């Protein structure tokens, strides 16, 4: 069996369970953005010099495949979507608190680009925010109904931002956007 099935040559693709839709369907756009996020996180991991951060990123990448699959599974599918649970969101929140407790982690707006691996994590954060916006649209229109998907993506963008700051802190890089006396309130950073 070849990866080139030619079934998508007419602009259609299969959702989980074999249901065919246009490649422009909002559900496809959303899970495609989650796929983009997984790949961007993979790029960040491939250039990251911090083994602990790499392990954290890889674990989340694996979990994101479940999120993408849950988004790709319509209610009429014969397949049951993977569970995206409040416990998964809580685990990300615990990760937020662990990173925030690290000494030297920036607690203000950052200027991306201090080091390549942190910059790649910042790009991943922006892709995550786009996935979250698309998932919000699907939730508002009733296409997806699990609120944990939105909470997961929201919390993940915080984790990605903090991982970038953690990488910078461990390398002695100050990525503060505001300098001098213009520092802002703590944790005013994640759009």
N, C-alpha and C positions, 0 to 999 in steps of 0.2 A: 504494500500500500504506500503510495507517495503522498507527501505533504501537499503536492499540487493537484488538488481534487478537481479544480476548475468550477466548482459549484458556486463560487463567489464572483465569477466573471460577469454576471449580470447585475452586480450591485447588491446582492442579498447575502446574508450570513445566517448561521444557525445559532440560536440561543441554547442554553443548556436544556436538554430534553428534545432537541431536534426541531424546534419551532423556528421557521424561517421569517426573517424580517429584513428591512432595508439596512444597509450599513450606516445609514444616517440616523437610524432610530436613536432616541435619547438614551435608551438603556445601553446600546452598543457604545455610544460616545462615552458614557460614564465608566463602564468596565474597561474600555480601551484606555481611558485616562488612568485607571488603577494599574493597568498593565504598563503604561508609560512610567508611572511612579515606581513600580517594582524595578524596571530597567534603570531608571535614574539612580535609585538607591544602590543597585548593583554597580553602577559606575562609581559612585561615591565610595563604596566598599572596596572596589578594585584599586583605588589610589590612596585609601586611608592607611596611615602609618600606625594607628592605635588598634592593637589586637582586640581589646575589650569592646571598643566602639564597633569594630567589624563584626564581632559576634552578635552584638545587639541588633545591628542593622540586618544581618542575615536572618535572624529569628523573626524579625518583623516582616521581612520580604516573604518568608514562607507563610506567615499568617495572612498577608495581603492577598495571596492566591485564593484563600477562602472568602475574603471580602469580595473580590472580583467575581468569583463563582456565585456568591449569594446575589449579587447585583444582576448577573447574567441568567438567573433562573426565574422565569415568570411563574405566577401562581398556577397557570394551566399546564406546566411542565410535568412530565411523569417522574422527574427526578426531584428529590427533596434538596432544597438548598442547604449548604453548610450553615451551621448555627453561628451567628455573630452575637455574642452574649455580653451582658453588662460586666461579667467577670473579665472579659478581654479588654474592655474599656478601663476597668479598675487596674488591670496590670499595667496598662500604658500610663495611667495616672500615677501609679507607684514609681514608675520609671521617671516621670517628671520630677517627683519629689526627691528621688535619689540623685538626679543630676543637679537639681537646684541646690542640694546640700554640699556639692563639691566646691572646694575652695577655689576662688578666682573666676568662677563662671559669671560672665557678663549678665547683668540684670537690667539692661537698658537697650534701646534700639541699637542694632548692629549695622555695619556697613559690610556687605558680603565681599569676599575676595581676599581676605587676609592670608589664607593658605588654600591650596587647591581642594583638599578633601572637605574642609568646612564649607567652601563655596559650592561644591557639588551637593552637599547636604542642604544648603540653602535653596538650590534649584529644586531639589526633591520636595522641599517644604512648599514651594510655590505650585508644583504639580499636585501635591496633596490638597492644597486649598482649592485648586480647580476641580479636582475629583469631588471634594466636599460640596462645592457649589452645584455641580451637576447632580449629585446624589440628593441634595436639598430639593432641586427641581423635580426629581423623580418622586420624592416623598410627598411634596406638595400636590403633585398631580395624581397621587395614589398608585403609581407604578411600583414603587417599593414601599413596604410597610414596617420594616424593622428599624426602629429609631436607634438601635445600637450601631447600625452602620454609620449614621451621621456622627454620633458621639465618638465612635472609633476614629474616623477620619479627622475630626476636630482635635482630639487628643493627640493623634499621631503627628499632626503639624506642629504641635508644641514640642513633642519629643524630638522631631527632626531639627527644629530650631535650636533646642538645647544641646543636642549632640554636636552641632556645628560649633556652638560656643564652648563646649567641653573640649573638643579637639583644639580649638584656639587657646584655651586656658592652659592646657597641658603642654602646649608648645610655646607659651609665653607671648602670644599675640594679642594685642588689644584691638578689637574691632569696633569700638564705640563709635557710633555715628556722631553723637554730640560730644563736644570736647570742652574742656575748661569748666566754667561755672554753669554750663547749660545742661548738666545732667538732669534727666527726668525721673519720674517716679519708678520705683522698682517694678520689674516685670511688665514693662509697657511695650513689649517688643513684637509679639506674634500677631500680625494682622489677622 
